[in-house]
Each structure stands twice: as C-alpha cells, then as structure tokens.
Amino acid sequence: MPAPSPPLRIAVLGAGKIGSTFASQLARIGGHDVTVIARPGSARLQQLERDSAIIDVKGERSNVRVTSMLDEQMPYDLVIVTLLAHQTEALLPALQRSAAKCIQFMFNTFHPERLQDAIGIERCSFGMPFVQAVLDGNGRLKATIGAAGQKTIMSRQRWVDAFNAAGLPAVLEPDMPLWLRCHVPLCVAFESVSVAGERRGGGASWGEAMVVARGVRASFTLIKNLGHPLYPTSKRRIAGSPIRVVAAALWSMSRIRSFRQLLATGESECRALIEALVASAALAKPPVMVSDIQAMKPSCRSPYPTAP
C-alpha cells in the first residue's frame, strides 16, 4: 500500500451511499479534512447534522464537517461530485466559481467534454466508483469495498494514491473521458434489465433482455458513427458479439438478486443517459437506429414471455 498522502481539504458533493463511503474512508482512514455537502432540507442532511459524523452499522464514526452548500471561496484541494450527470447541471455555475483546485466528477456521462469546458480542463478530473453501499433508515452506512477485486478508476494518479491510502482500492485510467462514454451503453443495459427484473420480482424476461441487447448494439454503433473508437478492448468484444449472446448475459445477470436490487436504483440515471444518447444521434454519420436505443427505457417496453 502506498504511503499515506498529506492531509487534504476535500469536499464531497452528494451525501448518498457512494459519497458517504468516500467521505468516511477519506476522513477516518486517510486522515483528511472532509466536508460533506447534502441537499438542503433533506433527511440525509438532518441525519448528518444530528451525528456530526458518518456512522457505519458497526457504530464507527468518521468525523466530517456537514453543510448544505458548497463554500465557493474555500480553496479545497479536491471537490468530489458523486451526484448523477443529470443532477449536476444546476450545480455547474457554483462549481465554475469555486476556488477548488480540482473537481472530480464521479459518475457516468456521455458528454465529458461539456464538463471539461465548464470547469476548465486543468481543474477537471473524472472517475467511476466501484464500491457497494447502503444507508439504513437511521443513516448508518454499510459499505462493501474491494469486493471481487473491484477498484474505482480515476484519471489522475494523485487521487488514485489518495484513495488507495484511505482504503479505497483505485487504479489509473489514462483516457477516462473515452472510457466513460463507451461505458454508457453497459450502464444503461445493466440498470434497464435490473429495473425490469425488479418489476417482475425475479429477473428480466428473455424478450426484455433481447430489446436491451439490441439497444446496446445500436449505442455502440452510435459511438463509432460519432467518430469515437470503442474503448477498452472489452467494449469492442461486446459490440462484436451476437445479440443473443449479449441478451443471455443480461438475462442471467438480472437473476442475481444483489446485482438486480443494486442496479435497479439507477432508473433515473438510465433514462437520462438514454436521452443523452438519442440527442447525440443527429450528429452521427451514417445514422443509427434511435428506436432501438429508446426502447431500452423500461417504460417503453411491452410485456414479453418470461422463458428464454
């Protein structure tokens, strides 16, 4: 494990499961000065203000500062944004004005360049969290970190080192914007079949899995027709696989209860990412089957037989 990094001033924008996990580890294990920013008037803000800390299900406390608004004058070393892409739009002006030295967006997005343009490429960093966490009714955190060798991926080595030192396994991804764009089809697919599976109470139907698999194929085609390579190699392999093979994988994954319940919480993200894909299709040459992409929205699907 790398040597602990010097204490940093860090703000975590978003106090949900992922944000709370990052803030807890960075404060308690990393020894950093961490401020958690929760939505004004939210139950989560009330919980954090009550405890003046993030408390896990074992009763361990991670002392953090708690607020409902980003202090734009504070020269934070790092602001970590753990909201979703479509939730961040309204916060971009405050992030632009912020004196923070670096702002790291930790969510999937089809338009990473928009964030770079808004914040400035020298201050903008990206990442994708790979941790599993839940908050119970009292706001107590239960986090699973590093399961099956999972590592959060980030675009700057400095933050990779800081995360590793705080017990958050992380690895450098040199082309994070392209990685994020190419991950959107799979993010949508996993969330879509999980929502369908939860509605059925046991997994997506074969027909639903096929609809999503066609949408994945069309989404990868869209990325290529917008002039981007598929990255990394695993995405190219998926794009080149028969649709029935992709559907079988999605059908099977939707039957893993823990996977389904975790990913089904991302329905709003799924819808927003599909809208971003469809909005970009007008620039694709040659055109792609937008209807196949739109059909991945859970509300757009009709009932299908449950047997493969």
C-alpha positions in Angstrom: 0.0 0.0 0.0 1.3 3.5 -0.9 2.4 5.8 1.9 -0.4 8.0 3.3 -0.8 11.2 1.4 -0.6 14.5 3.3 -3.9 15.7 4.8 -6.0 17.4 2.2 -9.1 19.7 2.3 -11.8 17.7 0.5 -15.4 18.4 -0.1 -17.8 15.6 -1.1 -20.8 16.9 -3.0 -23.5 14.4 -2.5 -24.1 12.5 0.7 -25.7 9.4 -0.6 -24.3 5.9 -0.5 -21.2 6.5 -2.7 -20.5 10.0 -1.3 -20.8 8.8 2.3 -18.4 5.9 1.6 -15.8 8.1 0.1 -16.1 10.7 2.8 -16.0 8.2 5.6 -12.8 6.5 4.3 -11.0 9.7 3.3 -11.7 11.2 6.8 -11.3 8.2 9.1 -8.6 6.2 7.3 -7.0 8.8 5.1 -6.9 11.5 7.8 -8.2 14.2 5.5 -10.3 17.3 6.4 -13.5 16.3 4.8 -16.7 18.4 4.3 -19.9 16.6 3.2 -22.5 18.6 1.3 -26.0 17.2 1.4 -29.2 18.5 -0.3 -30.8 21.4 1.7 -33.8 20.2 3.7 -33.1 16.5 3.1 -33.4 13.7 5.6 -29.8 12.9 4.9 -28.7 16.4 5.9 -30.6 16.1 9.1 -29.0 12.7 9.9 -25.5 14.1 9.3 -26.2 17.2 11.4 -27.6 15.1 14.2 -24.5 12.9 14.3 -21.8 15.4 13.2 -20.2 12.4 11.5 -20.8 9.5 9.2 -21.6 6.4 11.3 -21.5 2.9 10.0 -23.6 0.0 11.0 -20.9 -1.1 13.5 -21.0 2.2 15.2 -17.7 3.5 14.0 -17.6 7.3 13.5 -16.0 9.2 10.7 -15.9 12.9 11.8 -16.7 15.2 8.9 -17.9 18.8 8.5 -21.5 19.0 7.4 -23.1 21.7 5.2 -25.9 22.2 2.7 -24.0 24.4 0.3 -20.5 24.4 -1.4 -18.3 27.2 0.0 -17.2 28.7 -3.3 -14.4 30.7 -1.5 -12.8 27.7 0.1 -9.7 26.6 -1.9 -10.4 22.9 -1.5 -7.7 20.6 -2.8 -10.4 18.4 -4.2 -14.2 18.5 -4.7 -15.7 15.1 -5.4 -19.0 15.2 -7.1 -20.9 12.0 -6.5 -24.3 13.1 -7.9 -25.5 11.8 -11.3 -24.8 13.6 -14.5 -28.3 14.9 -15.0 -28.3 16.2 -11.4 -25.1 18.1 -11.8 -26.3 20.6 -14.4 -27.8 23.1 -11.9 -24.6 23.0 -9.8 -22.2 23.8 -12.7 -22.2 27.6 -12.1 -21.2 27.2 -8.4 -18.5 24.7 -9.4 -17.2 27.1 -12.0 -17.0 29.9 -9.4 -15.4 27.6 -6.8 -11.9 28.2 -5.7 -11.3 24.5 -5.6 -8.1 23.3 -7.1 -9.6 20.2 -8.7 -13.1 19.0 -9.2 -13.6 15.3 -9.8 -16.8 14.1 -11.3 -17.6 10.5 -10.2 -20.4 9.4 -12.4 -21.1 8.1 -15.9 -21.6 10.7 -18.6 -21.9 10.6 -22.4 -20.6 14.2 -22.7 -17.5 14.5 -20.5 -16.1 17.3 -22.7 -19.0 19.5 -21.6 -17.8 19.3 -18.0 -14.2 20.0 -19.1 -15.4 23.1 -20.9 -17.4 24.3 -18.0 -14.8 23.7 -15.3 -11.6 24.0 -17.3 -9.6 21.0 -18.4 -6.8 21.8 -15.9 -9.2 21.6 -13.0 -11.4 18.8 -14.2 -10.9 15.2 -13.3 -13.1 12.1 -13.8 -13.7 8.8 -12.1 -16.1 5.8 -11.8 -16.8 4.4 -8.4 -16.7 0.7 -7.9 -18.0 0.3 -4.3 -21.2 -1.2 -3.0 -23.0 0.6 -0.1 -26.4 1.1 1.5 -27.7 3.5 4.1 -30.2 2.1 6.7 -33.2 4.0 8.0 -31.1 5.8 10.6 -28.5 6.9 8.1 -26.0 4.2 9.1 -23.6 3.2 6.4 -22.8 -0.4 5.3 -20.1 -0.4 2.6 -18.5 -3.2 0.7 -15.2 -2.1 -0.7 -12.9 -4.0 -3.0 -15.3 -7.0 -3.5 -14.1 -9.4 -6.2 -11.1 -7.2 -6.7 -13.1 -4.2 -7.8 -11.3 -0.9 -8.0 -12.5 2.7 -8.5 -10.9 4.1 -11.7 -9.7 7.7 -11.9 -8.0 10.0 -14.4 -5.3 11.4 -12.1 -2.6 9.5 -10.3 -2.6 11.9 -7.3 -6.2 10.9 -6.4 -5.6 7.2 -7.1 -2.8 7.4 -4.5 -5.0 9.3 -2.0 -7.9 6.8 -2.4 -5.6 3.8 -2.0 -4.1 5.2 1.1 -7.6 5.7 2.5 -8.5 2.0 1.9 -10.4 2.7 -1.3 -8.8 0.5 -4.0 -8.3 2.6 -7.1 -6.4 2.4 -10.4 -5.4 5.0 -13.0 -7.3 5.1 -16.3 -5.4 7.3 -18.8 -8.4 8.0 -21.1 -11.2 8.4 -18.6 -13.5 10.6 -20.9 -13.5 7.9 -23.6 -13.9 5.1 -21.0 -17.0 6.8 -19.6 -18.6 7.5 -23.0 -18.1 3.8 -24.0 -19.4 2.6 -20.7 -22.7 4.3 -21.1 -24.3 1.5 -23.2 -23.5 -1.1 -20.5 -24.5 1.2 -17.6 -27.9 1.7 -19.3 -28.2 -2.1 -20.1 -27.4 -3.2 -16.5 -29.9 -0.7 -15.0 -32.6 -1.4 -17.5 -32.7 -5.1 -17.1 -32.4 -4.7 -13.3 -35.5 -2.4 -13.3 -37.3 -4.9 -15.4 -36.2 -7.8 -13.1 -37.4 -6.0 -10.0 -40.8 -5.3 -11.5 -41.1 -8.9 -12.4 -39.8 -10.0 -9.0 -37.1 -12.3 -10.2 -35.4 -11.2 -13.4 -36.0 -9.7 -16.8 -37.8 -11.7 -19.4 -35.9 -13.1 -22.4 -37.8 -10.6 -24.7 -36.8 -7.7 -22.5 -33.1 -8.8 -22.5 -33.2 -9.0 -26.3 -34.6 -5.5 -26.6 -31.8 -4.2 -24.3 -29.2 -6.1 -26.2 -30.3 -4.5 -29.5 -30.1 -1.1 -27.8 -26.5 -1.9 -26.6 -25.6 -2.8 -30.2 -27.2 0.5 -31.5 -25.5 2.5 -28.8 -22.0 1.2 -29.6 -22.7 1.9 -33.3 -23.7 5.4 -32.4 -20.4 5.9 -30.6 -18.4 4.7 -33.6 -20.5 6.8 -36.0 -19.8 9.9 -33.9 -16.1 9.3 -34.6 -15.0 7.7 -31.4 -13.2 4.3 -31.1 -14.7 1.7 -28.7 -12.5 1.5 -25.6 -11.3 -0.5 -24.0 -10.9 -3.8 -25.8 -13.7 -5.4 -23.8 -16.2 -3.0 -25.2 -15.2 -3.9 -28.8 -15.7 -7.5 -28.0 -19.2 -6.9 -26.6 -20.1 -4.8 -29.6 -19.0 -7.6 -31.9 -20.8 -10.3 -30.1 -24.1 -11.8 -31.4 -27.1 -10.1 -29.9 -28.4 -13.3 -28.4 -25.1 -13.8 -26.5 -25.4 -10.3 -25.0 -29.0 -10.9 -24.2 -28.2 -14.1 -22.5 -25.6 -12.4 -20.3 -28.1 -9.6 -19.4 -30.9 -12.2 -18.7 -28.6 -14.1 -16.4 -27.3 -11.1 -14.6 -30.8 -9.8 -13.9 -31.4 -13.0 -11.9 -28.7 -12.3 -9.4 -30.7 -10.6 -6.7 -27.9 -8.5 -5.2 -27.0 -7.2 -8.7 -30.6 -6.5 -9.6 -31.5 -4.7 -6.5 -28.4 -2.5 -6.6 -28.7 -1.5 -10.2 -32.5 -1.0 -10.2 -31.9 2.1 -8.0 -30.4 3.7 -11.1 -33.6 4.0 -13.1 -33.4 7.8 -13.3 -29.8 7.6 -14.5 -30.8 5.0 -17.1 -33.5 7.3 -18.5 -31.2 10.4 -18.6 -28.3 8.5 -20.3 -30.7 7.2 -22.9 -31.9 10.7 -23.6 -28.2 11.8 -24.0 -27.6 9.0 -26.5 -30.7 9.9 -28.5 -29.9 13.6 -28.5 -26.4 12.9 -29.9 -27.8 10.7 -32.7 -28.5 13.7 -35.0 -24.7 14.1 -35.4 -24.0 10.5 -36.3 -22.8 9.6 -39.8 -24.2 7.3 -41.0 -27.5 7.4 -38.9 -28.2 4.8 -36.3 -31.4 3.0 -35.1 -32.5 5.5 -32.5 -35.7 3.5 -31.9 -33.5 0.6 -30.6 -31.8 2.9 -28.1 -35.1 4.5 -27.0 -36.6 1.0 -26.5 -34.1 0.4 -23.6 -36.2 2.7 -21.4 -38.1 0.4 -19.1 -41.4 2.3 -19.7 -41.0 1.8 -23.5 -41.1 -1.9 -23.3 -44.1 -4.2 -23.7 -44.6 -7.4 -21.7 -42.7 -10.4 -23.1 -42.6 -14.1 -22.3 -40.6 -14.9 -19.2 -38.9 -18.1 -20.5 -35.7 -17.9 -22.6 
